[in-house]
Structures are given as structure tokens and as C-alpha cells.
Amino acid sequence: MNRSDIQNYKIEVYLPEEALEAIQTALNKAGAGFVGNYDHVFAITQVTGNWRPLAGSSPYQGTLGKMESAPELKMEIDCRSEFVSQAILAIRTNHPYEEPLIRVIPILNEWFD
């Protein structure tokens, strides 16, 4: 299987709760979150994020050199391959973190055909 065989991806992004609405709206406008005759389809899981800002960083939250921990949300949303680039741009444009953690995971469609 090569990348051209993959039609759908799952995008995961970690974010602070206050950014949820803006990112979810931007993703929908970018073409993500559509499943059949539904839009705005996404899942949210509450998680605890951990990080340590290093020299040269400009953290949204935290102090340089100090381990940090805070509640975050993990958003999972499906996206067709032709909209992945726009979805990533929508996240980066609306996300408050200097370095948002974004994962793009292929969905193996042939298992469901």
C-alpha cells in the first residue's frame, strides 16, 4: 500500500480547552470532520500534558527549564486526504501553542470496503 491508496486520515491534536471552539470550527471549514451526511464529527479526550520549555522557546504556558504539567484536550477528527494540508494549516493558524503536537494517522480503508 502506498500513500495514494489512502483516502482518509485521523488527525490528532493536543490543545488547551480554551482553543477548542476555534480549532474545531477552523478544521470543519478546512474540510475535516465530515463523515457521511454529518459534519463537525470529532472526539475529545481529557489528558494531562507534560513538557519542559528549553532555551529559545516561547511557551504558551510554563517557565524555561522547568518541568510543567497541565490539563489538555486531545481532539481526534477524520479528514480526507485532499484536505489534510488545509486542516494542518487551520490548526497551526488557530492553535495558541508555539509547537502544537499534531499527528496524522492513515486509516486503512480496504478493511471497511
Biopython code that builds the backbone (N, CA, C, O; Angstrom):
import numpy as np
from Bio.PDB.StructureBuilder import StructureBuilder

atoms = [
    (1, "MET", "N", (0.862, -1.185, 0.000)),
    (1, "MET", "CA", (0.000, 0.000, 0.000)),
    (1, "MET", "C", (0.892, 1.226, 0.000)),
    (1, "MET", "O", (1.870, 1.299, 0.744)),
    (2, "ASN", "N", (0.546, 2.185, -0.840)),
    (2, "ASN", "CA", (1.277, 3.444, -0.825)),
    (2, "ASN", "C", (0.332, 4.579, -0.454)),
    (2, "ASN", "O", (-0.876, 4.388, -0.316)),
    (3, "ARG", "N", (0.907, 5.754, -0.296)),
    (3, "ARG", "CA", (0.132, 6.892, 0.198)),
    (3, "ARG", "C", (-1.060, 7.229, -0.701)),
    (3, "ARG", "O", (-2.091, 7.686, -0.206)),
    (4, "SER", "N", (-0.934, 7.012, -2.014)),
    (4, "SER", "CA", (-2.037, 7.345, -2.920)),
    (4, "SER", "C", (-3.239, 6.427, -2.728)),
    (4, "SER", "O", (-4.346, 6.763, -3.148)),
    (5, "ASP", "N", (-3.028, 5.253, -2.088)),
    (5, "ASP", "CA", (-4.138, 4.340, -1.810)),
    (5, "ASP", "C", (-4.964, 4.775, -0.602)),
    (5, "ASP", "O", (-6.089, 4.310, -0.421)),
    (6, "ILE", "N", (-4.419, 5.652, 0.213)),
    (6, "ILE", "CA", (-5.081, 6.062, 1.443)),
    (6, "ILE", "C", (-5.982, 7.254, 1.146)),
    (6, "ILE", "O", (-5.538, 8.255, 0.584)),
    (7, "GLN", "N", (-7.246, 7.139, 1.527)),
    (7, "GLN", "CA", (-8.198, 8.201, 1.269)),
    (7, "GLN", "C", (-8.529, 9.010, 2.519)),
    (7, "GLN", "O", (-8.920, 10.172, 2.417)),
    (8, "ASN", "N", (-8.377, 8.408, 3.693)),
    (8, "ASN", "CA", (-8.753, 9.081, 4.936)),
    (8, "ASN", "C", (-7.631, 8.994, 5.962)),
    (8, "ASN", "O", (-6.866, 8.031, 6.015)),
    (9, "TYR", "N", (-7.571, 10.042, 6.769)),
    (9, "TYR", "CA", (-6.610, 10.118, 7.853)),
    (9, "TYR", "C", (-7.333, 10.506, 9.130)),
    (9, "TYR", "O", (-8.386, 11.141, 9.100)),
    (10, "LYS", "N", (-6.749, 10.113, 10.246)),
    (10, "LYS", "CA", (-7.201, 10.627, 11.532)),
    (10, "LYS", "C", (-6.171, 11.665, 11.957)),
    (10, "LYS", "O", (-4.972, 11.387, 11.983)),
    (11, "ILE", "N", (-6.642, 12.849, 12.285)),
    (11, "ILE", "CA", (-5.763, 13.887, 12.802)),
    (11, "ILE", "C", (-5.988, 13.972, 14.304)),
    (11, "ILE", "O", (-7.119, 14.092, 14.773)),
    (12, "GLU", "N", (-4.892, 13.909, 15.046)),
    (12, "GLU", "CA", (-4.936, 14.103, 16.495)),
    (12, "GLU", "C", (-4.182, 15.388, 16.797)),
    (12, "GLU", "O", (-3.114, 15.646, 16.242)),
    (13, "VAL", "N", (-4.750, 16.181, 17.676)),
    (13, "VAL", "CA", (-4.083, 17.408, 18.095)),
    (13, "VAL", "C", (-4.359, 17.634, 19.580)),
    (13, "VAL", "O", (-5.473, 17.420, 20.059)),
    (14, "TYR", "N", (-3.334, 18.064, 20.290)),
    (14, "TYR", "CA", (-3.445, 18.359, 21.716)),
    (14, "TYR", "C", (-3.564, 19.864, 21.870)),
    (14, "TYR", "O", (-2.828, 20.619, 21.235)),
    (15, "LEU", "N", (-4.500, 20.306, 22.721)),
    (15, "LEU", "CA", (-4.777, 21.732, 22.824)),
    (15, "LEU", "C", (-5.338, 22.086, 24.191)),
    (15, "LEU", "O", (-5.873, 21.226, 24.890)),
    (16, "PRO", "N", (-5.216, 23.360, 24.573)),
    (16, "PRO", "CA", (-5.871, 23.798, 25.801)),
    (16, "PRO", "C", (-7.371, 23.947, 25.531)),
    (16, "PRO", "O", (-7.778, 24.239, 24.406)),
    (17, "GLU", "N", (-8.172, 23.751, 26.545)),
    (17, "GLU", "CA", (-9.632, 23.787, 26.382)),
    (17, "GLU", "C", (-10.118, 25.093, 25.761)),
    (17, "GLU", "O", (-11.068, 25.087, 24.978)),
    (18, "GLU", "N", (-9.487, 26.198, 26.095)),
    (18, "GLU", "CA", (-9.952, 27.490, 25.584)),
    (18, "GLU", "C", (-9.762, 27.630, 24.066)),
    (18, "GLU", "O", (-10.331, 28.542, 23.466)),
    (19, "ALA", "N", (-8.982, 26.757, 23.439)),
    (19, "ALA", "CA", (-8.771, 26.816, 21.991)),
    (19, "ALA", "C", (-9.691, 25.866, 21.223)),
    (19, "ALA", "O", (-9.684, 25.868, 19.992)),
    (20, "LEU", "N", (-10.473, 25.063, 21.921)),
    (20, "LEU", "CA", (-11.281, 24.019, 21.275)),
    (20, "LEU", "C", (-12.214, 24.566, 20.205)),
    (20, "LEU", "O", (-12.180, 24.097, 19.067)),
    (21, "GLU", "N", (-13.030, 25.529, 20.535)),
    (21, "GLU", "CA", (-14.039, 26.006, 19.584)),
    (21, "GLU", "C", (-13.404, 26.583, 18.322)),
    (21, "GLU", "O", (-13.861, 26.296, 17.216)),
    (22, "ALA", "N", (-12.367, 27.384, 18.474)),
    (22, "ALA", "CA", (-11.724, 27.989, 17.305)),
    (22, "ALA", "C", (-11.091, 26.935, 16.406)),
    (22, "ALA", "O", (-11.212, 27.013, 15.183)),
    (23, "ILE", "N", (-10.421, 25.955, 16.996)),
    (23, "ILE", "CA", (-9.762, 24.918, 16.200)),
    (23, "ILE", "C", (-10.796, 24.005, 15.552)),
    (23, "ILE", "O", (-10.653, 23.646, 14.383)),
    (24, "GLN", "N", (-11.818, 23.631, 16.282)),
    (24, "GLN", "CA", (-12.861, 22.763, 15.720)),
    (24, "GLN", "C", (-13.552, 23.447, 14.545)),
    (24, "GLN", "O", (-13.781, 22.810, 13.517)),
    (25, "THR", "N", (-13.885, 24.712, 14.675)),
    (25, "THR", "CA", (-14.536, 25.465, 13.595)),
    (25, "THR", "C", (-13.606, 25.580, 12.390)),
    (25, "THR", "O", (-14.038, 25.388, 11.253)),
    (26, "ALA", "N", (-12.343, 25.891, 12.630)),
    (26, "ALA", "CA", (-11.374, 26.025, 11.539)),
    (26, "ALA", "C", (-11.175, 24.698, 10.810)),
    (26, "ALA", "O", (-11.068, 24.676, 9.584)),
    (27, "LEU", "N", (-11.124, 23.591, 11.555)),
    (27, "LEU", "CA", (-10.974, 22.279, 10.922)),
    (27, "LEU", "C", (-12.172, 21.951, 10.045)),
    (27, "LEU", "O", (-12.011, 21.429, 8.941)),
    (28, "ASN", "N", (-13.369, 22.252, 10.528)),
    (28, "ASN", "CA", (-14.558, 21.986, 9.729)),
    (28, "ASN", "C", (-14.535, 22.805, 8.441)),
    (28, "ASN", "O", (-14.857, 22.288, 7.371)),
    (29, "LYS", "N", (-14.158, 24.081, 8.539)),
    (29, "LYS", "CA", (-14.062, 24.934, 7.347)),
    (29, "LYS", "C", (-12.995, 24.433, 6.380)),
    (29, "LYS", "O", (-13.094, 24.652, 5.172)),
    (30, "ALA", "N", (-11.968, 23.755, 6.916)),
    (30, "ALA", "CA", (-10.889, 23.225, 6.082)),
    (30, "ALA", "C", (-11.259, 21.889, 5.441)),
    (30, "ALA", "O", (-10.500, 21.371, 4.622)),
    (31, "GLY", "N", (-12.410, 21.324, 5.798)),
    (31, "GLY", "CA", (-12.863, 20.070, 5.186)),
    (31, "GLY", "C", (-12.709, 18.844, 6.059)),
    (31, "GLY", "O", (-13.002, 17.735, 5.613)),
    (32, "ALA", "N", (-12.256, 19.012, 7.292)),
    (32, "ALA", "CA", (-12.117, 17.878, 8.209)),
    (32, "ALA", "C", (-13.390, 17.713, 9.029)),
    (32, "ALA", "O", (-14.156, 18.662, 9.196)),
    (33, "GLY", "N", (-13.612, 16.507, 9.538)),
    (33, "GLY", "CA", (-14.748, 16.267, 10.420)),
    (33, "GLY", "C", (-16.038, 15.929, 9.704)),
    (33, "GLY", "O", (-17.117, 16.060, 10.283)),
    (34, "PHE", "N", (-15.948, 15.496, 8.451)),
    (34, "PHE", "CA", (-17.128, 15.078, 7.705)),
    (34, "PHE", "C", (-17.148, 13.560, 7.627)),
    (34, "PHE", "O", (-16.175, 12.944, 7.191)),
    (35, "VAL", "N", (-18.259, 12.952, 8.052)),
    (35, "VAL", "CA", (-18.446, 11.512, 7.970)),
    (35, "VAL", "C", (-19.847, 11.280, 7.425)),
    (35, "VAL", "O", (-20.839, 11.572, 8.094)),
    (36, "GLY", "N", (-19.923, 10.754, 6.204)),
    (36, "GLY", "CA", (-21.229, 10.565, 5.575)),
    (36, "GLY", "C", (-21.967, 11.884, 5.464)),
    (36, "GLY", "O", (-21.438, 12.860, 4.933)),
    (37, "ASN", "N", (-23.193, 11.909, 5.966)),
    (37, "ASN", "CA", (-24.018, 13.119, 5.930)),
    (37, "ASN", "C", (-23.928, 13.928, 7.221)),
    (37, "ASN", "O", (-24.890, 14.592, 7.606)),
    (38, "TYR", "N", (-22.778, 13.875, 7.889)),
    (38, "TYR", "CA", (-22.574, 14.594, 9.145)),
    (38, "TYR", "C", (-21.325, 15.462, 9.027)),
    (38, "TYR", "O", (-20.361, 15.106, 8.349)),
    (39, "ASP", "N", (-21.365, 16.608, 9.702)),
    (39, "ASP", "CA", (-20.161, 17.415, 9.829)),
    (39, "ASP", "C", (-19.899, 17.664, 11.309)),
    (39, "ASP", "O", (-20.686, 17.260, 12.165)),
    (40, "HIS", "N", (-18.790, 18.329, 11.602)),
    (40, "HIS", "CA", (-18.380, 18.586, 12.985)),
    (40, "HIS", "C", (-18.270, 17.283, 13.797)),
    (40, "HIS", "O", (-18.612, 17.252, 14.979)),
    (41, "VAL", "N", (-17.796, 16.219, 13.156)),
    (41, "VAL", "CA", (-17.634, 14.918, 13.826)),
    (41, "VAL", "C", (-16.215, 14.855, 14.386)),
    (41, "VAL", "O", (-15.243, 14.840, 13.631)),
    (42, "PHE", "N", (-16.105, 14.819, 15.697)),
    (42, "PHE", "CA", (-14.806, 14.732, 16.343)),
    (42, "PHE", "C", (-14.979, 14.158, 17.739)),
    (42, "PHE", "O", (-16.080, 14.156, 18.289)),
    (43, "ALA", "N", (-13.885, 13.672, 18.306)),
    (43, "ALA", "CA", (-13.894, 13.143, 19.668)),
    (43, "ALA", "C", (-12.888, 13.930, 20.494)),
    (43, "ALA", "O", (-11.853, 14.372, 19.995)),
    (44, "ILE", "N", (-13.216, 14.092, 21.761)),
    (44, "ILE", "CA", (-12.356, 14.811, 22.698)),
    (44, "ILE", "C", (-12.064, 13.902, 23.893)),
    (44, "ILE", "O", (-12.964, 13.263, 24.436)),
    (45, "THR", "N", (-10.810, 13.856, 24.286)),
    (45, "THR", "CA", (-10.394, 13.134, 25.483)),
    (45, "THR", "C", (-9.610, 14.101, 26.357)),
    (45, "THR", "O", (-8.755, 14.838, 25.867)),
    (46, "GLN", "N", (-9.903, 14.095, 27.644)),
    (46, "GLN", "CA", (-9.131, 14.927, 28.562)),
    (46, "GLN", "C", (-7.853, 14.180, 28.936)),
    (46, "GLN", "O", (-7.893, 13.006, 29.303)),
    (47, "VAL", "N", (-6.730, 14.871, 28.839)),
    (47, "VAL", "CA", (-5.424, 14.287, 29.130)),
    (47, "VAL", "C", (-4.636, 15.263, 29.994)),
    (47, "VAL", "O", (-5.064, 16.394, 30.227)),
    (48, "THR", "N", (-3.486, 14.810, 30.461)),
    (48, "THR", "CA", (-2.557, 15.685, 31.161)),
    (48, "THR", "C", (-1.309, 15.805, 30.308)),
    (48, "THR", "O", (-0.636, 14.808, 30.045)),
    (49, "GLY", "N", (-0.999, 17.005, 29.877)),
    (49, "GLY", "CA", (0.197, 17.248, 29.083)),
    (49, "GLY", "C", (1.385, 17.532, 29.980)),
    (49, "GLY", "O", (1.242, 18.115, 31.055)),
    (50, "ASN", "N", (2.558, 17.116, 29.531)),
    (50, "ASN", "CA", (3.804, 17.341, 30.261)),
    (50, "ASN", "C", (4.839, 17.870, 29.277)),
    (50, "ASN", "O", (4.916, 17.397, 28.142)),
    (51, "TRP", "N", (5.639, 18.851, 29.704)),
    (51, "TRP", "CA", (6.648, 19.438, 28.834)),
    (51, "TRP", "C", (7.628, 20.243, 29.665)),
    (51, "TRP", "O", (7.360, 20.603, 30.811)),
    (52, "ARG", "N", (8.786, 20.519, 29.044)),
    (52, "ARG", "CA", (9.771, 21.406, 29.654)),
    (52, "ARG", "C", (10.264, 22.356, 28.579)),
    (52, "ARG", "O", (10.928, 21.920, 27.638)),
    (53, "PRO", "N", (9.961, 23.634, 28.690)),
    (53, "PRO", "CA", (10.429, 24.606, 27.709)),
    (53, "PRO", "C", (11.958, 24.726, 27.757)),
    (53, "PRO", "O", (12.543, 24.896, 28.826)),
    (54, "LEU", "N", (12.584, 24.636, 26.600)),
    (54, "LEU", "CA", (14.039, 24.745, 26.508)),
    (54, "LEU", "C", (14.432, 26.145, 26.029)),
    (54, "LEU", "O", (13.590, 26.926, 25.586)),
    (55, "ALA", "N", (15.721, 26.439, 26.130)),
    (55, "ALA", "CA", (16.238, 27.735, 25.685)),
    (55, "ALA", "C", (15.817, 27.997, 24.242)),
    (55, "ALA", "O", (15.893, 27.107, 23.396)),
    (56, "GLY", "N", (15.379, 29.206, 23.970)),
    (56, "GLY", "CA", (14.944, 29.585, 22.638)),
    (56, "GLY", "C", (13.450, 29.419, 22.413)),
    (56, "GLY", "O", (12.917, 29.862, 21.395)),
    (57, "SER", "N", (12.766, 28.776, 23.371)),
    (57, "SER", "CA", (11.317, 28.593, 23.227)),
    (57, "SER", "C", (10.576, 29.803, 23.782)),
    (57, "SER", "O", (11.113, 30.596, 24.556)),
    (58, "SER", "N", (9.329, 29.911, 23.358)),
    (58, "SER", "CA", (8.445, 30.958, 23.845)),
    (58, "SER", "C", (7.141, 30.277, 24.251)),
    (58, "SER", "O", (6.165, 30.318, 23.502)),
    (59, "PRO", "N", (7.111, 29.651, 25.427)),
    (59, "PRO", "CA", (5.973, 28.803, 25.795)),
    (59, "PRO", "C", (4.671, 29.577, 26.035)),
    (59, "PRO", "O", (4.670, 30.678, 26.585)),
    (60, "TYR", "N", (3.582, 28.971, 25.609)),
    (60, "TYR", "CA", (2.230, 29.474, 25.888)),
    (60, "TYR", "C", (1.993, 29.464, 27.394)),
    (60, "TYR", "O", (1.348, 30.353, 27.949)),
    (61, "GLN", "N", (2.536, 28.430, 28.038)),
    (61, "GLN", "CA", (2.393, 28.268, 29.482)),
    (61, "GLN", "C", (3.671, 27.618, 29.992)),
    (61, "GLN", "O", (4.206, 26.714, 29.351)),
    (62, "GLY", "N", (4.153, 28.064, 31.117)),
    (62, "GLY", "CA", (5.320, 27.435, 31.709)),
    (62, "GLY", "C", (6.529, 28.348, 31.769)),
    (62, "GLY", "O", (6.512, 29.475, 31.273)),
    (63, "THR", "N", (7.586, 27.827, 32.395)),
    (63, "THR", "CA", (8.815, 28.563, 32.646)),
    (63, "THR", "C", (9.980, 27.814, 32.014)),
    (63, "THR", "O", (10.067, 26.591, 32.121)),
    (64, "LEU", "N", (10.875, 28.547, 31.356)),
    (64, "LEU", "CA", (12.041, 27.926, 30.736)),
    (64, "LEU", "C", (12.789, 27.040, 31.723)),
    (64, "LEU", "O", (13.065, 27.439, 32.854)),
    (65, "GLY", "N", (13.111, 25.829, 31.271)),
    (65, "GLY", "CA", (13.893, 24.897, 32.069)),
    (65, "GLY", "C", (13.134, 24.146, 33.139)),
    (65, "GLY", "O", (13.713, 23.269, 33.780)),
    (66, "LYS", "N", (11.878, 24.445, 33.362)),
    (66, "LYS", "CA", (11.114, 23.809, 34.430)),
    (66, "LYS", "C", (10.083, 22.831, 33.851)),
    (66, "LYS", "O", (9.351, 23.172, 32.921)),
    (67, "MET", "N", (10.031, 21.620, 34.404)),
    (67, "MET", "CA", (9.003, 20.647, 34.001)),
    (67, "MET", "C", (7.633, 21.223, 34.315)),
    (67, "MET", "O", (7.408, 21.783, 35.388)),
    (68, "GLU", "N", (6.726, 21.078, 33.365)),
    (68, "GLU", "CA", (5.371, 21.601, 33.510)),
    (68, "GLU", "C", (4.371, 20.479, 33.267)),
    (68, "GLU", "O", (4.675, 19.486, 32.607)),
    (69, "SER", "N", (3.186, 20.654, 33.808)),
    (69, "SER", "CA", (2.101, 19.699, 33.636)),
    (69, "SER", "C", (0.796, 20.469, 33.722)),
    (69, "SER", "O", (0.634, 21.326, 34.591)),
    (70, "ALA", "N", (-0.140, 20.166, 32.823)),
    (70, "ALA", "CA", (-1.420, 20.873, 32.835)),
    (70, "ALA", "C", (-2.474, 20.033, 32.107)),
    (70, "ALA", "O", (-2.140, 19.204, 31.261)),
    (71, "PRO", "N", (-3.749, 20.257, 32.444)),
    (71, "PRO", "CA", (-4.808, 19.576, 31.693)),
    (71, "PRO", "C", (-4.838, 20.064, 30.249)),
    (71, "PRO", "O", (-4.647, 21.248, 29.971)),
    (72, "GLU", "N", (-5.079, 19.138, 29.350)),
    (72, "GLU", "CA", (-5.225, 19.445, 27.922)),
    (72, "GLU", "C", (-6.359, 18.586, 27.372)),
    (72, "GLU", "O", (-6.877, 17.699, 28.050)),
    (73, "LEU", "N", (-6.728, 18.873, 26.132)),
    (73, "LEU", "CA", (-7.676, 18.044, 25.400)),
    (73, "LEU", "C", (-6.939, 17.404, 24.239)),
    (73, "LEU", "O", (-6.056, 18.017, 23.639)),
    (74, "LYS", "N", (-7.308, 16.163, 23.924)),
    (74, "LYS", "CA", (-6.845, 15.527, 22.689)),
    (74, "LYS", "C", (-8.055, 15.457, 21.771)),
    (74, "LYS", "O", (-9.051, 14.807, 22.088)),
    (75, "MET", "N", (-7.961, 16.135, 20.628)),
    (75, "MET", "CA", (-9.030, 16.113, 19.637)),
    (75, "MET", "C", (-8.646, 15.106, 18.557)),
    (75, "MET", "O", (-7.515, 15.101, 18.071)),
    (76, "GLU", "N", (-9.602, 14.254, 18.188)),
    (76, "GLU", "CA", (-9.420, 13.315, 17.095)),
    (76, "GLU", "C", (-10.496, 13.600, 16.061)),
    (76, "GLU", "O", (-11.678, 13.702, 16.389)),
    (77, "ILE", "N", (-10.068, 13.728, 14.792)),
    (77, "ILE", "CA", (-11.002, 14.091, 13.740)),
    (77, "ILE", "C", (-10.568, 13.417, 12.440)),
    (77, "ILE", "O", (-9.378, 13.385, 12.128)),
    (78, "ASP", "N", (-11.517, 12.883, 11.686)),
    (78, "ASP", "CA", (-11.227, 12.273, 10.393)),
    (78, "ASP", "C", (-11.101, 13.350, 9.331)),
    (78, "ASP", "O", (-11.733, 14.404, 9.403)),
    (79, "CYS", "N", (-10.256, 13.052, 8.333)),
    (79, "CYS", "CA", (-10.031, 14.018, 7.263)),
    (79, "CYS", "C", (-9.678, 13.263, 5.984)),
    (79, "CYS", "O", (-8.822, 12.378, 5.990)),
    (80, "ARG", "N", (-10.340, 13.616, 4.898)),
    (80, "ARG", "CA", (-9.999, 13.025, 3.600)),
    (80, "ARG", "C", (-8.623, 13.543, 3.172)),
    (80, "ARG", "O", (-8.227, 14.652, 3.533)),
    (81, "SER", "N", (-7.914, 12.743, 2.413)),
    (81, "SER", "CA", (-6.526, 13.065, 2.040)),
    (81, "SER", "C", (-6.396, 14.428, 1.365)),
    (81, "SER", "O", (-5.405, 15.127, 1.580)),
    (82, "GLU", "N", (-7.375, 14.816, 0.556)),
    (82, "GLU", "CA", (-7.258, 16.082, -0.171)),
    (82, "GLU", "C", (-7.386, 17.311, 0.733)),
    (82, "GLU", "O", (-7.099, 18.426, 0.296)),
    (83, "PHE", "N", (-7.813, 17.123, 1.984)),
    (83, "PHE", "CA", (-7.985, 18.253, 2.895)),
    (83, "PHE", "C", (-6.960, 18.283, 4.035)),
    (83, "PHE", "O", (-7.005, 19.180, 4.877)),
    (84, "VAL", "N", (-6.044, 17.320, 4.069)),
    (84, "VAL", "CA", (-5.095, 17.235, 5.183)),
    (84, "VAL", "C", (-4.222, 18.486, 5.284)),
    (84, "VAL", "O", (-4.032, 19.017, 6.379)),
    (85, "SER", "N", (-3.698, 18.954, 4.174)),
    (85, "SER", "CA", (-2.831, 20.151, 4.216)),
    (85, "SER", "C", (-3.581, 21.366, 4.753)),
    (85, "SER", "O", (-3.049, 22.120, 5.568)),
    (86, "GLN", "N", (-4.832, 21.557, 4.290)),
    (86, "GLN", "CA", (-5.632, 22.683, 4.782)),
    (86, "GLN", "C", (-5.954, 22.512, 6.267)),
    (86, "GLN", "O", (-5.985, 23.492, 7.012)),
    (87, "ALA", "N", (-6.193, 21.280, 6.695)),
    (87, "ALA", "CA", (-6.506, 21.024, 8.107)),
    (87, "ALA", "C", (-5.310, 21.349, 8.994)),
    (87, "ALA", "O", (-5.471, 21.956, 10.053)),
    (88, "ILE", "N", (-4.123, 20.955, 8.573)),
    (88, "ILE", "CA", (-2.923, 21.255, 9.361)),
    (88, "ILE", "C", (-2.698, 22.767, 9.420)),
    (88, "ILE", "O", (-2.344, 23.300, 10.472)),
    (89, "LEU", "N", (-2.899, 23.449, 8.311)),
    (89, "LEU", "CA", (-2.779, 24.909, 8.306)),
    (89, "LEU", "C", (-3.809, 25.541, 9.244)),
    (89, "LEU", "O", (-3.496, 26.494, 9.957)),
    (90, "ALA", "N", (-5.036, 25.015, 9.246)),
    (90, "ALA", "CA", (-6.088, 25.534, 10.142)),
    (90, "ALA", "C", (-5.687, 25.365, 11.603)),
    (90, "ALA", "O", (-5.917, 26.260, 12.417)),
    (91, "ILE", "N", (-5.091, 24.227, 11.939)),
    (91, "ILE", "CA", (-4.642, 24.003, 13.320)),
    (91, "ILE", "C", (-3.543, 24.998, 13.669)),
    (91, "ILE", "O", (-3.624, 25.689, 14.685)),
    (92, "ARG", "N", (-2.526, 25.070, 12.834)),
    (92, "ARG", "CA", (-1.385, 25.946, 13.129)),
    (92, "ARG", "C", (-1.798, 27.413, 13.227)),
    (92, "ARG", "O", (-1.242, 28.159, 14.033)),
    (93, "THR", "N", (-2.765, 27.832, 12.419)),
    (93, "THR", "CA", (-3.229, 29.215, 12.425)),
    (93, "THR", "C", (-4.027, 29.553, 13.680)),
    (93, "THR", "O", (-4.003, 30.694, 14.140)),
    (94, "ASN", "N", (-4.734, 28.571, 14.238)),
    (94, "ASN", "CA", (-5.643, 28.828, 15.359)),
    (94, "ASN", "C", (-5.160, 28.290, 16.696)),
    (94, "ASN", "O", (-5.816, 28.507, 17.715)),
    (95, "HIS", "N", (-4.049, 27.607, 16.717)),
    (95, "HIS", "CA", (-3.542, 26.973, 17.943)),
    (95, "HIS", "C", (-2.653, 27.960, 18.702)),
    (95, "HIS", "O", (-1.806, 28.617, 18.096)),
    (96, "PRO", "N", (-2.836, 28.070, 20.014)),
    (96, "PRO", "CA", (-2.024, 29.029, 20.772)),
    (96, "PRO", "C", (-0.604, 28.556, 21.087)),
    (96, "PRO", "O", (0.249, 29.373, 21.434)),
    (97, "TYR", "N", (-0.332, 27.241, 20.973)),
    (97, "TYR", "CA", (0.997, 26.742, 21.320)),
    (97, "TYR", "C", (2.006, 27.101, 20.239)),
    (97, "TYR", "O", (1.680, 27.138, 19.052)),
    (98, "GLU", "N", (3.222, 27.362, 20.664)),
    (98, "GLU", "CA", (4.324, 27.635, 19.738)),
    (98, "GLU", "C", (4.583, 26.416, 18.850)),
    (98, "GLU", "O", (4.836, 26.561, 17.655)),
    (99, "GLU", "N", (4.519, 25.222, 19.431)),
    (99, "GLU", "CA", (4.761, 23.961, 18.717)),
    (99, "GLU", "C", (3.607, 22.993, 19.009)),
    (99, "GLU", "O", (3.751, 22.124, 19.869)),
    (100, "PRO", "N", (2.470, 23.119, 18.319)),
    (100, "PRO", "CA", (1.368, 22.188, 18.595)),
    (100, "PRO", "C", (1.745, 20.762, 18.203)),
    (100, "PRO", "O", (2.395, 20.536, 17.183)),
    (101, "LEU", "N", (1.330, 19.816, 19.021)),
    (101, "LEU", "CA", (1.563, 18.396, 18.731)),
    (101, "LEU", "C", (0.418, 17.912, 17.848)),
    (101, "LEU", "O", (-0.726, 17.814, 18.290)),
    (102, "ILE", "N", (0.748, 17.611, 16.589)),
    (102, "ILE", "CA", (-0.231, 17.178, 15.596)),
    (102, "ILE", "C", (0.217, 15.824, 15.063)),
    (102, "ILE", "O", (1.375, 15.650, 14.682)),
    (103, "ARG", "N", (-0.703, 14.871, 15.038)),
    (103, "ARG", "CA", (-0.422, 13.559, 14.454)),
    (103, "ARG", "C", (-1.404, 13.321, 13.322)),
    (103, "ARG", "O", (-2.602, 13.565, 13.467)),
    (104, "VAL", "N", (-0.895, 12.844, 12.194)),
    (104, "VAL", "CA", (-1.729, 12.498, 11.046)),
    (104, "VAL", "C", (-1.528, 11.002, 10.809)),
    (104, "VAL", "O", (-0.432, 10.557, 10.467)),
    (105, "ILE", "N", (-2.604, 10.233, 10.996)),
    (105, "ILE", "CA", (-2.528, 8.777, 11.001)),
    (105, "ILE", "C", (-3.395, 8.219, 9.869)),
    (105, "ILE", "O", (-4.582, 8.538, 9.796)),
    (106, "PRO", "N", (-2.824, 7.387, 8.980)),
    (106, "PRO", "CA", (-3.628, 6.831, 7.888)),
    (106, "PRO", "C", (-4.676, 5.853, 8.411)),
    (106, "PRO", "O", (-4.440, 5.110, 9.364)),
    (107, "ILE", "N", (-5.835, 5.875, 7.763)),
    (107, "ILE", "CA", (-6.903, 4.918, 8.055)),
    (107, "ILE", "C", (-6.945, 3.934, 6.897)),
    (107, "ILE", "O", (-7.072, 4.340, 5.741)),
    (108, "LEU", "N", (-6.841, 2.660, 7.193)),
    (108, "LEU", "CA", (-6.799, 1.630, 6.162)),
    (108, "LEU", "C", (-8.204, 1.325, 5.686)),
    (108, "LEU", "O", (-8.903, 0.504, 6.280)),
    (109, "ASN", "N", (-8.618, 1.982, 4.621)),
    (109, "ASN", "CA", (-9.985, 1.906, 4.129)),
    (109, "ASN", "C", (-10.393, 0.533, 3.614)),
    (109, "ASN", "O", (-11.566, 0.169, 3.704)),
    (110, "GLU", "N", (-9.445, -0.242, 3.071)),
    (110, "GLU", "CA", (-9.829, -1.510, 2.470)),
    (110, "GLU", "C", (-10.421, -2.479, 3.488)),
    (110, "GLU", "O", (-11.130, -3.406, 3.097)),
    (111, "TRP", "N", (-10.157, -2.301, 4.760)),
    (111, "TRP", "CA", (-10.734, -3.163, 5.780)),
    (111, "TRP", "C", (-12.222, -2.923, 5.933)),
    (111, "TRP", "O", (-12.934, -3.773, 6.468)),
    (112, "PHE", "N", (-12.704, -1.773, 5.469)),
    (112, "PHE", "CA", (-14.095, -1.415, 5.662)),
    (112, "PHE", "C", (-14.898, -1.484, 4.373)),
    (112, "PHE", "O", (-16.110, -1.274, 4.396)),
    (113, "ASP", "N", (-14.253, -1.773, 3.254)),
    (113, "ASP", "CA", (-14.975, -1.843, 1.970)),
    (113, "ASP", "C", (-15.655, -3.189, 1.787)),
    (113, "ASP", "O", (-16.304, -3.418, 0.766)),
]
sb = StructureBuilder()
sb.init_structure("model")
sb.init_model(0)
sb.init_chain("A")
sb.init_seg("    ")
for serial, (resi, resn, name, xyz) in enumerate(atoms, 1):
    if name == "N":
        sb.init_residue(resn, " ", resi, " ")
    sb.init_atom(name, np.array(xyz, "f"), 0.0, 1.0, " ", f" {name:<3s}", serial, name[0])
structure = sb.get_structure()
